[in-house]
Amino acid sequence: MIKINQEYAFSLDNVLFSFALPAEAAEVFESHHTLITGIGKVNAAYELTKAIQIKRPALIVNLGSAGSNFFRKGEVVCCTRFIQRDMDVRGLGYAQYETPLSGVPPLLEYGLTMDGVNVATCGTGDNFEMGHSATAYNVVDMEAYAIALIAMKEQIPFLCLKYISDGADDNAAEDWLVQVHKAAVAYGELLQLRKQ
């Protein structure tokens, strides 16, 4: 059993743990139902959609590394709000981050919170951000928005935890290479505390 908060607990047998890269899962998650999507929104959407068709999970948990100049390196945060940070159709009169004609607001709000974990807003885009200055989001990644959107549309409970691997700044690439391997250990410890 994995306890998310006072309200929600799920059997580990019916939880899908989603990662972009094998390094983010490492051997910590070998005995669990994991999905390695590859990097980027398209890969994440494609692989998650296939996985849901094969076995519909009771809970989708997206785990991965992310950059932030707001949270400290090594911290795990819980993302419940998502922005597609590279969607920009303002030239046609749409709001920044709004996907035209989708019916989805620029700020997608979907996801469970986890007791004792800071809540964040994740800006997802298909680029490795190294000069973060936007104020609409305080965490950057490359997959979470797509996963959150699919979970919402499929009405599957969703938990998104991000390990802050870098400051989304000039040192981001070097920091990420060092920190990404620590993510699985941090998640294992956090989720172990929540097992019953």
C-alpha positions in Angstrom: 0.0 0.0 0.0 1.2 3.5 -0.8 -0.4 6.3 1.2 -0.5 9.6 -0.6 -2.2 11.7 2.0 -5.0 11.5 4.6 -7.6 10.8 1.9 -5.8 8.5 -0.6 -4.0 5.2 -0.4 -3.4 2.7 -3.3 -2.3 -0.8 -3.6 1.2 -0.9 -5.2 0.0 -3.6 -7.6 -2.2 -1.1 -9.4 0.1 1.9 -9.5 2.0 2.9 -12.7 5.3 4.7 -12.0 6.3 6.8 -15.0 9.8 8.0 -15.7 11.5 9.7 -18.7 14.8 7.8 -18.2 15.9 4.5 -16.7 18.4 6.5 -14.5 15.5 8.2 -12.8 14.1 4.9 -11.7 17.3 2.9 -11.2 17.0 -0.4 -9.4 14.8 1.2 -6.7 11.7 0.6 -8.7 12.6 -2.7 -10.4 9.9 -4.7 -8.5 7.1 -2.2 -9.4 5.1 -1.5 -12.5 7.2 1.2 -14.2 7.0 2.9 -17.6 10.0 4.5 -19.2 8.6 7.0 -21.7 11.7 8.6 -23.1 12.3 12.4 -23.2 9.7 15.0 -24.3 6.0 15.5 -24.4 5.3 13.4 -27.5 7.2 10.3 -26.2 5.5 10.7 -22.8 2.0 11.0 -24.3 2.5 8.1 -26.7 4.0 5.6 -24.2 1.5 6.5 -21.4 -1.5 6.1 -23.8 -0.2 2.7 -24.9 0.3 1.6 -21.2 -3.2 2.7 -20.2 -4.7 0.6 -23.0 -2.8 -2.5 -21.8 -3.6 -2.1 -18.1 -5.5 0.8 -16.7 -3.8 1.8 -13.4 -5.7 3.0 -10.4 -3.0 5.7 -10.0 -0.4 7.2 -12.3 2.7 8.5 -10.5 5.1 10.7 -12.6 8.6 10.8 -11.1 11.6 12.5 -12.6 14.2 15.2 -12.4 13.4 18.9 -12.9 15.1 22.3 -12.7 14.1 25.1 -10.4 15.5 28.4 -9.3 12.8 28.5 -6.6 13.2 25.2 -4.8 16.6 23.9 -3.6 18.6 21.3 -5.3 17.9 17.8 -3.9 14.4 18.7 -2.8 11.3 16.7 -3.9 8.3 18.7 -4.8 4.7 17.8 -5.7 3.4 19.4 -8.9 -0.4 19.9 -9.1 -0.4 22.7 -11.7 1.1 22.4 -15.2 1.9 24.8 -18.0 2.9 23.9 -21.5 5.7 26.5 -21.5 6.6 26.2 -25.2 3.1 26.7 -26.4 2.9 30.3 -27.7 0.1 31.2 -30.2 -0.2 34.8 -29.0 0.2 35.9 -32.6 -3.3 34.6 -33.3 -4.8 36.2 -30.2 -4.5 33.3 -27.7 -3.1 33.6 -24.2 0.5 32.6 -23.7 0.7 28.8 -22.9 -2.9 28.3 -24.2 -3.4 25.4 -26.7 -5.8 26.8 -29.3 -9.3 25.2 -29.5 -8.5 22.6 -26.9 -10.8 23.8 -24.2 -7.9 23.4 -21.7 -6.9 26.5 -19.8 -3.3 27.7 -20.0 -2.8 26.5 -16.4 -3.8 22.9 -16.1 -4.7 22.0 -12.5 -4.8 18.3 -11.8 -3.1 16.0 -9.3 -3.0 14.8 -5.8 -0.9 16.4 -3.1 1.4 14.4 -0.7 1.5 15.2 3.0 4.7 17.0 3.9 5.8 17.8 0.3 5.9 21.3 -1.1 3.5 22.0 -3.9 4.8 23.4 -7.2 3.7 24.6 -10.7 5.5 22.8 -13.5 6.4 24.3 -16.8 6.8 21.5 -19.4 8.5 22.1 -22.7 10.6 20.3 -25.3 13.8 22.1 -24.5 16.3 21.9 -21.6 15.8 25.2 -19.9 19.0 26.9 -18.8 17.9 30.5 -18.3 14.6 30.2 -16.3 13.1 33.6 -15.7 9.3 33.0 -16.1 7.1 33.6 -13.1 4.1 31.5 -14.2 5.9 28.3 -13.1 8.6 27.5 -10.6 9.7 24.0 -11.8 10.7 23.0 -15.3 10.6 19.6 -16.9 10.0 18.0 -20.3 7.1 15.5 -19.8 4.7 16.2 -16.9 2.2 18.4 -18.7 1.5 15.7 -21.2 1.1 13.0 -18.5 -1.1 15.2 -16.4 -3.3 16.0 -19.3 -3.8 12.3 -20.3 -4.5 11.3 -16.6 -7.1 14.1 -16.4 -8.8 13.2 -19.6 -8.8 9.5 -18.6 -10.0 10.4 -15.1 -7.2 8.5 -13.5 -5.8 9.9 -10.2 -2.4 11.4 -10.7 0.6 12.2 -8.5 3.6 14.1 -9.9 6.8 14.3 -7.8 9.9 16.0 -9.1 13.4 15.8 -7.8 15.1 19.2 -8.2 18.3 18.3 -10.0 19.5 21.8 -11.1 18.7 25.5 -11.0 17.5 25.8 -14.6 20.5 28.1 -15.1 23.9 28.2 -16.8 25.1 25.2 -14.6 21.9 23.2 -15.3 23.5 20.6 -17.7 26.4 19.8 -15.4 24.3 19.7 -12.3 21.7 17.5 -13.9 24.3 14.9 -14.9 25.4 14.7 -11.3 22.0 14.8 -9.6 19.8 12.7 -11.9 21.1 9.5 -10.3 20.0 10.6 -6.8 16.4 11.0 -7.8 15.5 7.3 -7.5 17.0 7.1 -4.0 15.0 10.2 -2.9 11.8 8.8 -4.3 12.4 5.4 -2.7 12.9 7.0 0.7 9.9 9.3 0.4 7.5 6.5 -0.9 8.8 4.0 1.7 7.7 6.4 4.4 4.2 6.3 2.9 4.0 2.5 2.6 1.6 0.7 5.0 
